[in-house]
Amino acid sequence: MNRQILTALLAGTVMVGLGVTGAVAQNAGNLEKLSGFKTTGTTEFEYVEQGGDYAAQIRKTLERITLPDGFAIDLYAVVPDARHMAVGPQGIVTFVGTRKTKVWSVTDRNKDRVADEVKDFAPSLQFAVPNGPCFSKDGHLYLAEQNRVLWFPAAEFFYESPDVAAFEVVKQGELIPPEEESYNHTARVCDVGPDGKLYIALGQPFNVPAPEKSELYTKWGIGGIIRVNTDGTDREVYVTGIRNSVGMDFDPATGDLWFTDNQVDGMGDDIPPGELNHATAAGQNFGFPWYGGGDVRTNEYQNDEPPADVVFPAVEMVAHAADLGMTFYTGNQFPAEYKGAIFSAQHGSWNRTTPVGARVMVTMIDADGKATAKPFAEGWIDENGEYLGRPVDVAQLRDGSLLVSDDLVGAIYRISYKKAD
């Protein structure tokens, strides 16, 4: 498999990394074996208990969640550190990323809409911030890590074994320069677009980066979204001007890319707004670091002239709600008004004196393309301002219900709808 080797270094760059590169290198032998369809000798899975007191307490917390009439929420699975989700096209298994070292496979074998089994995926591999799984329509699983992208063909079949067919799309250390690896804003997400290309969001690690980072970051698409062929070739920067996007999806009606973005911290409780953005063409600039969110200028760049063609958000969300994962609704279970709507998760930010967010939003898009957002499922912040859960991502099951991940509780919830009799 031919790939262009990307080598761009910034002299004098000093970053605090996660120290995971060596661990990944130590497991390169296992990846090589899996790529050659060889066994690694790994025989054991780690399973997660799905019942007991822990699950019971989660269900008790869910009793306080408010939803529109006809909707219900329940516990789907206990999944430690659950972040972004990829539902298999065959409806067999859901893969769940984390910001740690695990990827989980979640299976509802008897189809009662509650998971029967949660176990680690590809246990012979050492992952590094494997936050972002995504599927192509024809059943290929991709996994965006901190500084690598892996490809698992036929993942819905191979996941039953500890050994899985696995290949590198972007080699370790070639997604971003190794010198730019950071503990901050490196939880990647990916999606396969209608053009068949793999799109990957690359958050930049700073609250606001110094100007001397600009050339390097623009070259690599750090603080932007890149796209590559699914074999890793023909890398290009698709859009720029993004602080840290951790959620994107393509509008099934238009093929346009929509994505969330997290705003600058330290500017006060009520500014700048969070963002839901709409990209209509390659090369667009969404304003960061000149703008910290919406049209609010950053202190660091307030005396600099911003690009003239900045694209402002389609929706401004409440400040410091931390808008993360999102999905367009294409199912048939929910009322017709939700068809084509965007469901997105607000995680809640550390940078607010009174917490907001910790809920699921729904954004309706009218015939003129105007988008309007409102809360859909909320109640994970109690009367004392304590987080009882922190939603991360939203994904759709084949039956048209929605899954919501929560990395604080370590769980996945299922939201369903039943017509009144």
N, C-alpha and C positions, 0 to 999 in steps of 0.2 A: 504494500500500500504506500503510494507516494504522498509525501506531505512537504509543504514548504516549511523549512525550519526558521522560526521567528527568533531573531536575536537583537534586541534593543535594550541597552543598558544606560542608566543615568549615572554619570560619574558622581561619586560622593554620596549616593543614596544610602541611608541607614534606616532599616525598618525592624520592628520587633516581630519576629515570625512565631509560628506555632511549634516549631521544632518537629514537624511531622515528616519532612522530606526523607530523613534517614530511615524512619519506620516504613515508609512506603517503599524505599529502595530495598529494604531487607525482604520485602514480600514480592519483589519483582519476579522471582523465580516461580512463584505460584501463578502470577498473571501469565507468564510465558507458557506454563503448562496448560492453563485453561484455554489460552489462545490456540494451542496446538491440540486441543481436545484430549488432553492427558489428565490422569487423576493426580490429586495433590496429597492424598492420604488423609485428608480431613474427613471425619466421619460423624461429628457431633454438631447439633444445633443448640442454640440457646432458646428456650421457649419461655414465653411470658404468661403467667397465670392470669386467667380471664375472669375468675369469680372471686368470692370471698369479700371480706370487709372493705377492701379498697374500692372494688367495683361498686359495692353498695353505697358507699359515701359519695362517689361520683354521681350516681343516679339521684341521690338525695339533693345534691347541689343543682342538678338539672331541673328540679321541680320549680326553681325560682326564675328560670329563663322564660321571658315573654316572647311570643311570636304572634303573627297575624292569625285570625280565626281559621281553624281547620288544620293548622300545622302543629306538629308534635316533634319533640326532640328526645333522643334516648342515647344511651351509651352503645356504641358500635364495637369498640375494642379498647383494651388497655394497651398502650404503645408508648414505652418510655421515650421522652424527649421528642415526641412526634412533631415533625415540621411539614415539609411539602410532600404531596401525595401524587401518585400516578396510578390511575385505575386501568387495569389491563383491558384491552379492547374486547377480549373474549369474556370479560366479567368474572374471571376465575380468581384473581388475586389483585390486591392493591399494594403497591410498594411505597414505603414511607421513609423519607430521609430524615436525618438529624444533623445537628451542628456538632456532633461528637465524632464517633467512629463506627456507628452502626447504621445499616439499612435494614428495615424490617419488612417482612412479607406478611400480609394480613389476608386470611382466607375465611370466607363464610361457606363452608362445604354443604350445609343442609339448606341454604338459601332462606333462612328465617330472618335475614337482615340483621343478624348479630354475628360477629366474628367468632369462629370456633377455634382458630389457631393463629397465634402470632409467634413467628420465629425469625431469627436473623437470616439475612440473605447473603449468599456467597461468603460463608464464614472463613474461608481460607484467605480472603483478601483483607489487607489493611487499608481502610478508607480514611480520608482526611477531610473532615467537614463535608460529608456526602449529603448535602442539604437538598439538592435539586434533581429528582427523577422526573423523566417525561417520556411519553410513548409516542411513536409514530402510529399512524392509523393501521399499518400492516403488522403491528405487534413487536416492533423493535424498541427495547428499553434503552434510554440514555441516562447517564448519571453525571451531573455537573458537580465536581468537587471544588475545593479551594483552588487547586492549580492543576487540574487534570479533568478530562472527560472520557468516560468509559461507555462502551457499547455492549449490550447483552442481547443478542438475537434470540428469539424464541424464549424470552425470560419466563413467560407464563408456563412453559413446559419444564424448563431446566431448574426452576426454583425448588422443585421437590427434592432435589439432590443437593448435598453440600457443594459439589463441583458443578459449575455453570460455564457455558460458553461465554467468554469475556475477552474484549479487545479494547485497545486504546484508540480513541478518535483524536484526542489531543493528549500528547504525552505529558507525564509529570514534569512540571516546570516550564511548560510552553503555552499555558493559557494566559499567564501574566509573567513578567520577569520575576524570577525567584526573589530578587531583592525587594520586591513590592509585596511579598506575602505578609499578611497581617492577621492579627486576631480580630480585627474590626471590619465589618462590612464585607466579609468574604463568604457568606452563605449564598451560593449561586442558585439561580433558577434557570430552567431551559424550557423550550417548546419547539415543536416541529411545525413550521409554517406551511401554508397552502402551496408554497413554491417548492416544498420538499426539503428545504434547508433547515439546519439546526440553529436556533437563536438562543443566545446565552447572555444574561445580564451580568455585567461586571461592576459591582459596587466599588467605589474608591474608598480608601480606608480612613480618611480624615473627616472631621466635622466640616471644615472648609480647607481645601488643599492650598499650599503655597503656589505662587505663580510659576516657580521654576519646575513644577511638576507638569505643567500644561502640555508641553510638546510630547513628552513621553506618554502621558495618559491619552492624548488624542490619537497618537500612533497605534496604541494597543487597544483602544476602546474601553479603557478603564474609566468608569464614570459614564458608561454608555451601554449599548447592546450591540454585540457582534453577531454575525451569522457565518456559518461554514457549511460546506457540503457535509452530508452525513458520514463521509469518510475522512473528514477533517481538512479537506483541501479548500482552496479559494476563500480563505478567510478575508472578511471585510468588516469594517465598522459600519453598522447600520444606522444608528442614531447616537447622538452625544448630548451633553448637558444634563446628565442625570446624576444625582448624588448617590442613591443606593436603592435600586429597584429590586424588590423581592416578590414580584408577582406579575405575570403577564399572560395574555391569551389573545387569540385571533378571533375577530368577529366572524362568525360563520356566514353572515349575510354578505359582507363586503370584502373579507379577507384582510382588513386592516388590523394592525397590532395595537392593542391597548395594554397599558402597564401602570402599576402604582409606583410612587416614589416617596421616600421619606425625607422630610424637611430638616433644615439646620437646627441644631440644639443651641440653647443658651441665649435665645433672643426674647424670652418671656413666655408666659403661659399660653398666650392667645395668638402669637405669631411665630413663624409663618405657617400658612395652611399646609396640610398634607395634599397629595396630588393623585389624581387619576388622569392619565394622559392618553392621547389618541394620536398615533403616528400614521400618517397617510402616504409617506414616501420615504425612501432612503435619503440619508444626509441631513435630516432635520435636527435642529438644536433646541433642547428643552430648557435652557437658561441657566443651569448651574455651572459655575459657582457665582455668577453675577447676581442671580436671584436665589434666595434660600428656600423658596416655596411660593407658588403663585407669582405675584409681581412685587414681593417684598425683597428689597435689595439687601445683600449681605454687607455687614460692616467692613469686611476685609476687601471687598471689591466695589465699594460704593463710589469711588472716584474713577473707576474704570468704565469705559464705554462698552456696554453689552452688545452682542451681535444684533444686527438690525432685524434678523429673521427669526427671533426666538418664538417658539411655539408654546403658548401658555396652557395650563391644564384644562381639560374638558370639564373636570369637576374639582373644586377646591373642597377638601375635607377639613374637619376640625383639626386645629393644631395639636400635634404631639399625640395623636391617636395611633400612630405607627401602622399605616395601611400596608398590608403584606400581600398574601396570596389572593388570586381572583380567578373566576371562570365565567364564561358565558353559559347561560342556561339553555340547553337544547332539548331537554326531556319533555315528556308528555304527562307526567304525574301532577305537576303544579298547575294552577289555573292559567288560562291562556295569556293573561296580562304579563306573566313572568317570562314568556317565551322570548328569548333574545336579550333578556336582562343580564346584568353583571352582578354576581354575588362575590363579595370580597370580605376579607377578614381584617379587623383592626385589633392589633396585638396590645396596644397601650404602650406608652413610652415612660422611661424613667424620668424624663426631663419635664415634669409638670408637678406643681404643688398639689393639685387636686386631680387624680387620675381620670382620664377619659378613654373611650374606646372599649377594648375587651368585648367586642360584639361582631356580629355579621351585618354588613350593609348590603342593600340592594340598590342598584343604579338602573333606572329606566332610561331608555333612549327613544325619543319620539321620532316621528316621520321626517322631521327636519334635521335630525342628528343631534338635537339638544339632549344633554344628559343631566339627570337629576337624581341625587342620592338621598336615601333615608335609612334609618335603622330597620333591620329585619328581625334579628335575634339578639337580645341583650339581657343583662342581668348578672354578668360575671364580675361586676364590681359591687360590693355590698355597701350598706349604709355607713360603714366606717371607712370607706375608701380602700378596702382591701381587695386585692385580686383573688377571685375564687377560680379563675381560669383565664387563659390568654390565647384566644384563637389565632392561628397562623395561616391556614390555607383552607380553601374550599374546593371540592372536587365532586363530580357527578357520577353516581352509579348508573348502571344500565337501566334500572327500573325508574329512573328519573328523580330519585331522592338525592339528597346532598350529604356529603361527608364534610365535617369540619374538624381540623386537627387542633390540638392544644398542647403546647410544649411545657407549660407550667404543670399541669395535672398529669401529663403523659397519657393522653387519651385521644380517641377519635369519636366524634358524635355523629349521629345520623338524624337529619331533618327530613320528615316525610309529610305528605298531605293526604288527608282523607276527606272526601266530599261529605257534607252533612246529609243525613238521611232525610 
